[in-house]
Amino acid sequence: MRFALTLSLLIAHSLVFGQVRLPKVFSDHMVLQRGRNIPVWGTAQPGKQVSVEFGGHKIKATTGQDGKWMVHLPQMQAGGPYLMQVSEEDKTKPVILFKDVLIGDVWLASGQSNMEWQVQQAMNAETEIKNAHSPNIRFFNVPHNKTTNVQSDVLGGSWQAIDSTTVKTASAVAYFFARELQADLKVPIGILQSTWGGTPVEAWTSREQLLSSPLTQRTVLQNDSVTEKHFIKDSLDLVRFWDIVNNPKNKTDKTIPNPKFNDAKWPELMMPATLKDLNMPGYEGMMWLRKTINLPQNIAGKEVTLHLGHPEMNYSVYFNGKEIAKNVWNANPTHHYRLPANLVKQGKNVIGVRMAFLWSGGGFNPPAEEMYLTDGVSKVSLAGGWKYQRDLEPTLPTIKNYYQYPTYLYNAMIHPVVPYGINGVIWYQGENNVYVPGDYRTLFPMMINDWRIRWQQGYFPFLYVQLANYMKQQPEPSQSNWATLREAQTLALAQPNTGMASIIDLGEADNIHPKNKQEVGQRLALVAKKLVYKMPIQASGPMYQSHQVEGNQIRIQFTETGSGLATRGNEKLTGFAIAGSDQKFYWADAVINGSTVKVSSEKVKNPVAVRYAWADNPACNLINKEGLPAIPFRTDNWNTAEVK
């Protein structure tokens, strides 16, 4: 019995360690970092001697009792392709052979959806894909994964050279960044992509680092009760969630759109209206809406067009009981639909809409004039009273979204690739922290420092994108969460060896994922060329330096003016607001005066503060003559706390 137990333990021990293994981040076609010692690591049976041969060098290591080993190959210049051989002392042939290995610059590309956004989703995607043939640009895409404990390896993946097939799913920002660098540097560029949309910065930060801050310590400790079982339940709940959203339940799609359905007892609301107008804060679920319209004889029997204006969420639309369209994730740029003539009756006609109310959204946005039915000559308004009813279908399960929890992505998607040799990081994230933007002043530098500690490569370059302009433009100066988070990003430039690319001019009001990822990648590359590769170029737009009050105006001094200050399109300077001691801001008159801007307003006789591009989606046009936009700023410190 004792012998059998001992034998089983030995077999189990062998299965745990086995022969030599390396993490999946090592594969054929990989790029290794030039100009520094190259870490290579893995596992084997305890006490085994492992050797790594590469580029004429052979380095040996002996595994410890935990079965782990690591070697550091001498630094090499850019070049290749090379073979890497990994061997055990008692084997006559290499255990592992990696082919087509290049030496170049490796950049870790991380963040949320705007970094994850694929080339095939970007502007001019068809042309970009067709022209993509860059065998010296290689990508490794870390698969999505979340874990409560740190992992030693990622779920899968392998290095791939960029061509018209592999480029499609690559990060657009990272690809265009790599393409710019590779064109100038003429060295291989490797992109180690680790991204997940809709994630806060805390998800990418280690537990130890988050526990060191009072801002995050309590939340991390509260989550200690979460287990893998919670992940499984949440995944099953998510399947159920989208099944309800996408597929009508309780035969509602057969009964409610029917013109004979009696909605007399349903409440009514005036459309267009959204969730905030319905006095149902926080409601999530499926809402049914009905609108009865009377059509005159001159429209009856004609093919007509139904214009729904600006629906806010997923919906299906029915006309006289027939489903006309199903819009998944509000994906269509327009929301008008042709109705066949045989459906259009004289007199009573019924429009039914089944809409998901999710994440504090749902309903129809103004203007009312864009909700109508027309035969091309006459219009029938769809604004006004609509009947509505909720809870006719099963309740949506509550989704925990554990991938957003602190440390879980660090554990599964960052820790396993440490300490793979990198030249630096490119980062595009912040949208998911915009609701408490003041905290980002602490959280963002904390993550930067955390990664630098883990990699033990000193203050490696950390380059990042400042949030783009987004949402509706406001008619008057106002407080802005987006502006406050951009300010936190600017303040992170105080960290050593950091650089920021401003894209305050590249956003889209109605799209949190602006498609012009080419320019984003190019601007990040500009920062890299100047900060990292020491090229004598202009890499930033004008940055606020200081200000002086001069009577009824304030003069702003800038750095990074390049060849001089200008406005985009040589139009009148916009984007400045000015305030007196009452802290009330007014749009200002602003003029360029040499390397400064003079700001004033008839409404502010004794100014004390200026703000520029301080809005979710500011109308701003100050640039330097190199075409780079001025960085948003404020001279005051009023309302420094986050906006609730």
N, C-alpha and C positions, 0 to 999 in steps of 0.2 A: 504493500500500500504506500509506504513512504517512498519507495523507489519510483512508483508510478507518478506520485505527486511531484517528485523532484524532476522527473523526465518531462512532465507536462509544463512545469515552470520554465525549464530550459528551452522547450519548443516555443513557448509563448515569448520568452526573451528574444529568441532568434527572429521570430516573426515581427517583433516591434522594431528591431534594428536592421536585421537582414543585411543585404549587400549595400554598396554605396548608393546613396540617393542624394540628389540635389533638388532644391526648390524649383518649381515650375518656371520661375522667372529666368532660369538658365535654359536655353534651348537653341536649336539651330537658328541661324540668321540674327542672333542677338547682337546688340551694340554694347561694347564695354567702354567705360570712361577713360579717355586719354589723359596723360599728364599727371596721373596719381596712381598709387598702389591700388591694385584691383582685388577686392575681396571676393573670394569664392568659398562657399561653405555647404555643408550638408550633414548627412548622418551615415553611420555604418556601425558594425558591431564594435562594442567597446574594446579598446586596446589595439585596434587595427591601424596599420599605417596606410595612409592614403596619399597619393601623389597626383599633382595636376601639372600637365605639360602644356605650354602655350607660348607661341612666339619665340621658341628657342630657350625658354626657361622651364625648369622643373623644380617645383616646390613640394615638400613633403610635410605631412602633419599626422599626428597620432590621435585617434579619437579618445575622448575622455570616457568616464564611467557612464555619462548620460548619452553616449553614442554620437555626440556632436563633434565636428571638426571644422576648421577654417584655415585657409591659407591666404596670403596676400601676394599676388603676383607683382613683379616690378612694374613701374609705370612705363608706358609705351606711347609712341607717337601715333597719330591717326593713320589708319591704313587697313589692309586686309585684302581679301578674306583669309582667315586663319582657321586651323583646326584646334580644338581643345580636347585633350585626352585626360580622363580621370581613371586612375587605376588603383587596385589594391595590391599590397606587397606580395601576396601569394598567388596572384593571377598572372598568367602569361600574356594575356591580351587586355587592352583597356576595357574597363567595365562600362564606361560611358564615353561616347564620342559626339562632340558638337561640331557641326560643319557650318561653313560660310559665316564665320564670326568676324565682325568689323570692330575696329577701334575708332572712336569718335567722341562726340559729346552726347550725353544722355540727360534728358530733362524729364522730371516727374511732372506730369500734367494732372491737376486734381481740382476738385470743386463740385459744383452742382450742375444743373441742366445746361447752362450756357457753355460750360466747358465740355459737357457730354454731347452736346448737339452735333449731329453727324454731318459729314460733308454732303451726303445726299439730301440733307434738309436745308442746306445753306443756299445763299444766293448763287444763281448761275450754276446750279448743281450739275446739270447735264454736261455742260462744257468742262467744268472742273474734273469730273469723273473721266470723261473722254481723254483729257490731256494728262492724266495722272500716270506718269511713268518715272518713278523716283526710287530706283533700287537701293540707293544709299540713304534713304529715309526708312526707318524701321519702327514699327509700333508693337507694343505689348499691352493688351487691354485686360486689366484685372477684372474678373467677373464680379458682379454684385454679390455681396455676402455680408452678413451681420452676425456677430457672435458676442456672447457675454464675456468670453475670456480670449486673451491674445492667442493667435494662431501662428504656427511655424511655416505655413504654406498657404498659397491662395488656392481657390477651387479648381482653376484650370487656366488655359491660355498658352500661347506661344508667340514668339516674335515673328512678325510678317513684314516682308518688304512691300513698299507701297507700289501698287499698280491700279489699273482701272477697276479691279474687283475689290481689292482689300481697302482701297481708299474710301469706299462708300460709307462704311460704318465707323471710320476713324473720327476722332474729335476734330471738328472743323477748325476751331481756334488753334489747336495744337498742330494740325497739319500745315495750316498757312504760316504759322510761326516757324515750323521746321523748314518749310520750303524757302522762306526768306533767308534763314540762317545758312542753309545748305548752299544756296546760290552764291552767297558772298564768301563763306568760309571754305567751301570746297572740301569739307570733311563729312563723314557719315554723321547723321543725327538720329539718335534713338529717342523715342517718346514712350515713357512708361506711364500709361494712362490709368488713373484710378479715380473714377468719377461716379456720382450717383445724384440724379436730379432731386430737387426738393429737400435738400439736407442742410442743417445748420452747421456752423463751424465746430460746435461741441462734439458732433458725431465723429469728427476726424481727429479728435484730440485724445490723448491717453488718459486713462483713469488716474494715474499718479499726478499728472499735471492738473487735472480738474479738481482733484482733492486738495490741491495746494491753495485754492482760491475760495474765499467765502461766497463768492458769486455762484459757484457751481457745486460746492462740496455737498450741500444738502440733497440736491437732486440726484447726484451720483449714488449716494448712500441709500436713498429711497428706492432706487432701481435694483438694489442687490437681490431682491426677491424674484426678479425676472429670470426665467429659465427657458431652455429650448422648447419646452412644452407650450409656453406662451407664444413663441414664434409660430409654432404649428397651428395653434388655434387661430391666431391672427391671419395666417395665410388662408385657412379654410373660411374664415369670416369674410375675407376680401373676395374670394370667389363668389360667395353668396351675395355680397354687396353689389358686385357688378352684374350678377345674374338678375337681381331685382331691377337695377337701373336700366339694363338693356332689354329686358324681356317682361312685358306686362304680366301681372299676376291677377288671380281671381277673375279671369275672363273680362277684366275691365276694358280691354281694347275691343271687345265685341259688344259691350253694352253701353258704355258711356258715350262714345262718339255717335251712336245711333240717334238720328233726329227725333225719334219717338221717346228717348230717355227723358224722364221728368226731373229737371234740376230746380224746381220751384223753391225748394227748401235750402238750396245752397246759398251761402253768402255771396255778396257781390263786391267787386273792387273796380276802381277806375284804372284802366290801362292807358299808357304804359306805366308799370310799377314794378319794383323789385322787392326782395325779401324785407328790406328795411322799412318798406312802406306798409307791410302787412301786419305789423305788431306781433310777429312771431320770431323773436330773437333766437338765433341758434337752431332753428328748425332744419332738420335734414330728413329728406324723404321724397316720395313721389307726389307731385301735385297734378291734379286734373283741372283743366280750364275749358270752359265752353262759351262760345259767342254765337248768338243767333242774329243773323242779318236778314233783311228783307230786300230781295233783288227785284228791280223793275223788269217789265217785259222786254225792254230793249237790250238787256244783258243776258236774260235767260236763254239757254241753249247755245251760248257762245263759249269758246275757249277763253278763259280769263287767267290772270296772274295774281297770285296771292302773295302780298308783301308783308312779312312778319316784322320788319324793322330790325331790332337788335336784341334777339333773345340772349339770355345770359348763360344758359347751361344746356346740357344734353336734352334733346326733346324729340318727340314724334308729333306730326301734324296730320289731322284727319279732316276730310271734308265730306259732309253728309254720310258719315260712317265708313268711308274708305280711307285707308292710310295713304297719304300723299308723299310723305318723306320721313326719313329717320336721320336725325343729325347727331352723330356720335362725337361727344366732346366739343360741341360747338365749333366743328372743324371748318365749316364752309365760310368763305369770306363774305358771301351774301346769303340772304335768307328769303328768296322769292321762288315760287313754284308755279308751274303751269297746271291748270286744272282742266281736265277734258270736258268738252261741251256737254256730254251726256250726264255729267254730275251737277251741272249748274241749272237750278230750277227757278222758276218765277215764284216770288214770295219767300217763304221761310227756307233758309239754308243754315246749317249748323257747322261751325268750325270747332274742332276739338284739339286740344294740345295736351299732351302728356309730357311733363317737364320734371327733370331732377332738380331738386333744391339742395345744393351741396356747398359746404365750406363757406357759409354765410352768403351764398349767391343763389340766384334764381329769379325768374320773372323776365320782363321786357324793359329794356332801357329806352329812354326818350331818344329822339323826338317823336311825338305822336303822329306827325305828318308822314312818317315813314311806315306806318301800319295801315295798309289799305288793300282793297281788291279792285282790279281794273280790267276792262276789256280793251284798253288802249285809247279809249275816248272818254268814258265816264269813270269816276272813282267813287268807291264806297268805303268810308273810313272804318277801320277796325279798332280805333281808339274808343275809349269810353267804358261802359260797364261790361264786365266779364264775370260769369259765375265761376266759382272755384271751390274745390274741396280737397282736403288732404286725408291721409291715413286710410285710403281705400285699398291699399296694398300692404304687404308685410312691412314691418319696421326695418329700416336699414340697420345692420349690426354696426356697433361702434368699432372702428378700426384704430388700433393702437399705433400703427406705423412705427414699429420698433427700429427701422433703419434710421429714424431721426433721433433716436435716443443717444445720450452722451456715450462716447467711447466705442460704440459697437462697430462702426465702420473702421475706426483706427485699428481695432483688434483684428479684423478680418481682411482689410484691404490696404493698410499701410504697414503695420508691424511685420507682416510676412515678407515684405520686399526690402526691409532694412537689414543689412547695410549695403545693398546693391549700389555700386558706385554711380553717382550722379554729378552733373555739373551744377544743377540748381533746380528750382521749382518754378512752374508757372501755375497760377491759381486764379480761378474765376468763380466767386461765390459771394454771398451776402444777402441775396434776396430772401432767404429763409430766416435771417436774423433781423430783418428790417422792422419787425414789430416791436422790438426792444433795442433800438439802434445804439443807445448810449452804452449798453453792455459790450458792444463790439469793440470799444476802445480797449477793453481788457481781454476779451476772448480771442481776438485775432492775433495780437502779439503773443499771447500765451501759446497758441498753436504753432506759430512760427518758431518760437524758442523750443517748444517740445520736439518738433521734428529735427531741429539742429542738434539738440542733445542726443537724440536717438541715433542719428547718422554718424556722429562724431567726425564730421568733416569741417568743423569750425563754422564760421558764418557764411555758409554757402549762399549764393544769390537766390533771393526770393522775389520773384516778379509777379505782379498781380494786376487784374483789371478792376478799375473802379466802376461801380454800377452805372449802367446806361440810363438815359432819360426814359421815362415810362409813365403811362396813364395820361389822363386828361390834363391839359394846361389850365392853370387857375387864372381867373381874370385879375385877381389882386394878390399881392405878396402874402404868403401865409407860411405857417410852420409846416415842416415836411419830414416824415420819417426817412424817406429816401435821401434827402439832403443831409440829414444828421448821420446816416450810416456812411455816406460818401465822405463826410468830414472825418469819421473814425478811420476810414481807409487812408485818407491823406495823412492823418497823424501817425499811422504805422510806418511812414517813411522815416520816422525817428529811429526805427530799428536798424541795426547795421546791415549794409549791403542789400537794401531793398529798393525796388523800383516799381513805379505805378504807371499804367497806361490809362489815360482818361478817354472815355467814349461817350461823353455827355452829348455829343452831336450825332451819334449813330443809332440811337434807340428808336422804337416805334411806339406810338401812344397806345395802340391796342394789341401789342404783342410783346410779352415779357421775354421772348426769344427772338430778338432782332436778327434778320437773316444775313446781314453784311458781316459775316465772320472773317472775310478776307482782311478787311481793314483792322479788325481787332487783333488778328494774328500779326499783321504787319507792325502795328504799334507796339505790341509786346516785343517783337523782334528788334525794333528801334531801341527800346530800353536795354535789351540784352547787348546789342552791338556797342552801345556807349558804356554801360555799367560793367559789363563782363568782358567784352572783347576790346574795350578801350579805343573804339573808333571815334574820330573827331566829328561827330554828327550832332544834330539837334534832335533830341529824343522826347522832349516834353513840351507841352504848351505852356503859356505864361502862368507863373505861380505867384500868388500874393506874397509880398515881402513885408510891407509896412504901409502905414497911412499917416497922413497929416491933415488936421482940420485947418482950412484956410478960409476964415469968414463963414460964408454960407455954403461952402462946398468942401468936399473931402478929396484929397489927392491920394491915389493908390499907386504904390511902387511895386514893380514886378521883377522877378527873376525869370530866367528861361524865355526871354523875349526873342531870342534868335536874331533874325535879320531885321526885326522890328515888329511892333504891334500893328494889327490890322483887323478888319472885320470880314467874315465870310461873305463873298459876293460884293464886297465894298459897300454894304448897306449900312444904314444907321445903327449905331451901337445899341444893343439891347441886353437885357438880363440883369441890370443893376437896380437895386432898391436902396433907399436911404431912410434913416429915422433919426428923430431927436431923442431927448431924454425920456419922452413918454413911451418909447419902445414901439411906436406904431410906424410900420414901414410903408413907403409909397414908391411906386415906380419912379425911377430917377432919369434925368437927362445925363448922359455920359458922353464924354468926348475924349479921344486919344490925344495926348499931349506928349510927344516924344516917346519915352519909355514908360510913361505914366498915363493914368486915366483920371480925369476930373469928373466928379459925380456931384449932382445938385438936384434940387427940386424946389419949385415955388411953394410947395406945401410944407417944407421943412426949413425954417429960417436959421435954426441953430443945430446943425447936424452933429451927431456923435457916432453914428455907426453906418456901415455899408454892408450889403450882402450881394453876392453875385451867383447867379444860377442856383439860387436857393429855393428849389421846388422839386416836386416829383418829376415833372417834365418841363424844365425851364425853356423859355424862348431866349436863347443866349447865342451870341455870335462872335465873341472876342477870340481871336486866334493870334498866333505869330505868323510871319510871312512864309514860314515853312508849312503852314496849314494845320498845325496842331492846336486843339482847343484849349482855352484857358481853364484851369482847374477851379471848380466851384469853391467858394470860401465865404466866410463872414468875419467881420472885424470885432463883433460883439461876442459876449459869452452868456447872453440871455438864453434861458430855456435850454440849458445844456443837457438836462435830463431827457430821456427818451420821451417821445410823444405817445400818449396812451390812445 
